[in-house]
Amino acid sequence: MSTHGSQDAGGGAPAENAENLDYRIAHLQDRLAAGELGELGVRVEARGRTVLLTGTVPSAPCRDEILRTVHEELIGFPVHSDLVVTEASSPDHAEELS
């Protein structure tokens, strides 16, 4: 008649998920650092069960590649991206000064 089993099973899950997320973030950071995008200053932080990406990237394709890698590595965890693209393209017209 005791329900201790169901309480114990649910009690360890958040800690296990947090440890698993920390491990997966560390693996993701290693993967990002080892790849072509290694010199970028992208930060990956756990915020509860959500992952926050911050930093600046040189182009939209670079941002897309990082996001693809993050989603592959962190399947099952929500990811919020605050990556800023600094793509400096040349102007398509001359600037008019008054």
Backbone bond lengths (Angstrom), bond angles and torsions (degrees), N, CA, C in turn:
res aa  C-N    CA-C-N  psi(-1)  N-CA   C-N-CA  omega(-1)  CA-C   N-CA-C  phi
1 M - - - 1.443 - - 1.520 112.40 -
2 S 1.297 117.34 -4.98 1.452 121.16 -179.72 1.523 110.55 -80.80
3 T 1.327 116.99 148.17 1.469 121.56 179.39 1.528 110.93 -113.70
4 H 1.327 116.51 20.73 1.470 119.04 -178.23 1.516 112.37 -58.65
5 G 1.322 118.66 -34.63 1.459 121.71 -178.11 1.518 112.40 -59.07
6 S 1.328 117.84 -45.15 1.458 119.74 -179.05 1.521 111.23 -70.10
7 Q 1.333 118.06 -33.38 1.458 120.07 178.32 1.530 110.24 -68.90
8 D 1.337 118.04 -42.22 1.455 121.25 -179.94 1.517 111.33 -64.56
9 A 1.311 116.63 -40.35 1.462 120.32 -177.95 1.525 110.72 -63.46
10 G 1.322 117.34 -38.18 1.457 120.12 -178.70 1.515 112.66 -80.78
11 G 1.338 117.35 -24.75 1.449 120.94 -175.77 1.519 114.54 -67.86
12 G 1.351 118.41 -32.84 1.450 120.64 -176.60 1.513 113.93 -88.52
13 A 1.299 118.87 -14.18 1.465 121.67 -173.24 1.532 113.85 -61.63
14 P 1.337 120.78 -46.15 1.460 118.74 -178.80 1.531 112.68 -61.22
15 A 1.339 117.78 -42.05 1.461 120.32 179.29 1.524 110.34 -64.47
16 E 1.333 117.39 -42.57 1.461 120.44 178.88 1.524 110.03 -62.45
17 N 1.323 117.82 -42.30 1.459 120.79 179.20 1.525 110.98 -64.53
18 A 1.328 117.57 -39.45 1.460 121.05 179.49 1.529 110.08 -65.46
19 E 1.341 117.03 -43.32 1.461 120.15 178.14 1.525 110.32 -64.07
20 N 1.323 116.07 -42.63 1.458 120.90 178.92 1.527 110.06 -62.53
21 L 1.315 118.13 -41.36 1.461 121.57 179.43 1.529 110.02 -65.47
22 D 1.324 117.38 -44.47 1.467 120.24 178.35 1.527 110.80 -59.60
23 Y 1.320 116.77 -43.63 1.464 120.99 178.63 1.529 110.36 -62.14
24 R 1.324 116.21 -45.98 1.462 120.21 -178.25 1.531 111.63 -66.37
25 I 1.329 118.16 -35.31 1.468 121.27 176.39 1.525 109.65 -65.83
26 A 1.325 117.60 -42.94 1.468 120.79 178.65 1.528 110.19 -61.11
27 H 1.331 116.76 -42.85 1.467 120.88 178.31 1.527 110.03 -64.35
28 L 1.324 117.54 -41.37 1.464 121.78 178.23 1.529 110.64 -61.65
29 Q 1.332 117.57 -44.43 1.461 120.89 -179.82 1.531 110.41 -62.38
30 D 1.328 117.65 -39.69 1.466 121.06 176.04 1.519 110.42 -62.95
31 R 1.312 115.86 -42.96 1.468 121.15 -178.88 1.534 110.95 -64.74
32 L 1.317 117.30 -42.89 1.464 120.84 178.62 1.532 110.72 -65.96
33 A 1.324 117.17 -41.08 1.465 121.31 -178.40 1.527 111.56 -67.57
34 A 1.328 117.49 -32.38 1.462 121.37 -176.94 1.522 112.62 -81.47
35 G 1.315 117.63 -19.65 1.458 121.24 -176.08 1.516 112.84 -84.70
36 E 1.309 114.97 -173.95 1.467 121.52 179.77 1.526 112.36 -62.71
37 L 1.314 116.42 -21.25 1.457 120.96 -176.65 1.525 111.89 -93.53
38 G 1.330 117.74 12.88 1.453 123.25 -172.13 1.513 116.08 -58.32
39 E 1.306 117.89 -30.02 1.457 119.13 -176.51 1.526 113.00 -81.23
40 L 1.298 117.98 -1.79 1.467 120.88 -177.84 1.522 111.31 -78.42
41 G 1.319 116.12 149.14 1.455 121.92 179.06 1.514 111.49 -94.56
42 V 1.325 117.27 62.77 1.462 121.40 178.94 1.525 107.89 -96.50
43 R 1.320 115.88 125.48 1.467 121.14 177.80 1.509 109.54 -100.77
44 V 1.323 115.51 139.83 1.460 122.81 178.51 1.522 106.58 -122.73
45 E 1.342 116.85 119.53 1.456 121.41 -176.51 1.516 110.47 -131.69
46 A 1.334 115.49 141.26 1.462 121.19 173.35 1.519 107.90 -84.50
47 R 1.309 115.68 131.94 1.465 122.59 173.89 1.518 106.38 -125.97
48 G 1.324 116.30 87.18 1.457 120.11 -171.74 1.521 107.92 69.76
49 R 1.315 117.51 -126.07 1.465 121.70 176.79 1.516 111.79 -95.13
50 T 1.323 117.64 3.22 1.460 122.13 179.69 1.528 109.09 -102.65
51 V 1.331 115.92 149.66 1.456 121.34 178.40 1.523 108.23 -110.26
52 L 1.332 116.16 134.52 1.461 122.37 179.72 1.520 109.15 -112.83
53 L 1.336 116.37 126.43 1.463 122.82 174.73 1.514 107.91 -105.40
54 T 1.328 116.80 130.00 1.454 121.06 175.64 1.523 108.73 -135.09
55 G 1.305 115.75 156.37 1.451 120.33 177.21 1.513 111.27 139.77
56 T 1.317 114.52 -175.19 1.454 122.30 -178.17 1.512 109.17 -123.75
57 V 1.324 116.40 134.62 1.461 122.33 178.83 1.527 108.81 -124.07
58 P 1.343 116.53 153.88 1.462 119.09 -173.96 1.525 115.71 -76.88
59 S 1.343 118.05 -19.37 1.466 118.51 -176.23 1.526 111.04 -156.30
60 A 1.331 114.88 162.34 1.460 120.59 176.88 1.529 111.55 -63.26
61 P 1.356 119.79 -42.13 1.474 118.86 177.08 1.532 112.46 -61.05
62 C 1.328 116.56 -35.55 1.461 120.94 176.74 1.533 109.93 -64.02
63 R 1.325 117.00 -45.75 1.465 121.49 177.70 1.521 110.22 -59.89
64 D 1.326 116.87 -43.43 1.464 120.93 -179.43 1.523 111.67 -62.80
65 E 1.339 116.72 -39.29 1.464 121.22 178.38 1.524 110.93 -65.58
66 I 1.323 116.82 -41.50 1.463 120.55 177.79 1.525 110.04 -63.68
67 L 1.319 117.05 -45.60 1.465 120.50 -179.93 1.521 111.77 -63.08
68 R 1.335 117.55 -38.61 1.463 120.97 177.20 1.531 109.90 -61.45
69 T 1.324 115.99 -45.73 1.462 120.94 179.62 1.523 111.10 -63.20
70 V 1.320 116.90 -43.53 1.461 121.48 -179.88 1.525 110.61 -61.79
71 H 1.315 117.26 -45.85 1.463 120.24 -178.49 1.528 111.68 -67.23
72 E 1.335 118.12 -33.40 1.466 121.11 175.38 1.529 110.35 -64.47
73 E 1.310 115.99 -45.04 1.460 121.61 -174.39 1.523 112.65 -76.05
74 L 1.328 117.29 -32.05 1.466 121.12 -172.99 1.521 112.76 -113.34
75 I 1.316 116.54 37.06 1.468 120.82 178.44 1.529 109.19 -53.46
76 G 1.313 116.69 134.24 1.459 121.26 178.03 1.521 114.25 94.52
77 F 1.332 117.16 -8.64 1.465 120.60 178.22 1.525 109.30 -115.99
78 P 1.332 117.97 135.47 1.463 120.06 176.71 1.526 110.55 -68.57
79 V 1.333 116.07 139.51 1.459 122.16 -178.53 1.522 108.73 -121.98
80 H 1.334 116.37 130.16 1.457 122.10 175.75 1.524 107.00 -112.60
81 S 1.319 117.21 125.21 1.458 121.52 -176.59 1.521 111.76 -108.99
82 D 1.335 114.91 124.56 1.461 121.99 171.98 1.534 108.83 -117.82
83 L 1.335 116.11 42.34 1.461 120.99 178.72 1.522 109.28 -79.69
84 V 1.325 116.18 131.65 1.461 122.64 -179.49 1.519 108.39 -103.46
85 V 1.331 116.43 130.54 1.462 122.20 177.86 1.522 108.07 -93.45
86 T 1.344 116.11 127.01 1.466 120.56 -178.47 1.516 111.83 -108.39
87 E 1.304 116.75 23.14 1.460 121.43 -176.36 1.523 110.22 -50.30
88 A 1.307 115.35 119.58 1.460 120.84 -179.38 1.520 108.37 -104.23
89 S 1.299 115.53 91.97 1.463 119.00 178.48 1.527 108.62 -93.57
90 S 1.305 115.10 153.96 1.459 118.52 179.17 1.525 109.28 -72.00
91 P 1.313 117.42 147.33 1.473 120.12 -178.88 1.521 110.72 -65.57
92 D 1.322 115.06 148.33 1.469 119.88 -179.84 1.524 112.37 -88.61
93 H 1.336 117.48 -3.24 1.459 121.40 177.04 1.535 109.86 -151.65
94 A 1.309 116.15 161.11 1.449 120.90 179.59 1.525 110.80 -72.45
95 E 1.315 115.61 143.08 1.457 119.59 177.36 1.526 109.06 -80.51
96 E 1.311 116.45 131.28 1.460 120.91 179.34 1.512 109.70 -96.87
97 L 1.321 116.09 124.33 1.458 121.21 178.09 1.513 109.54 -102.42
98 S 1.316 117.32 138.44 1.456 120.35 179.87 1.500 111.66 -100.59
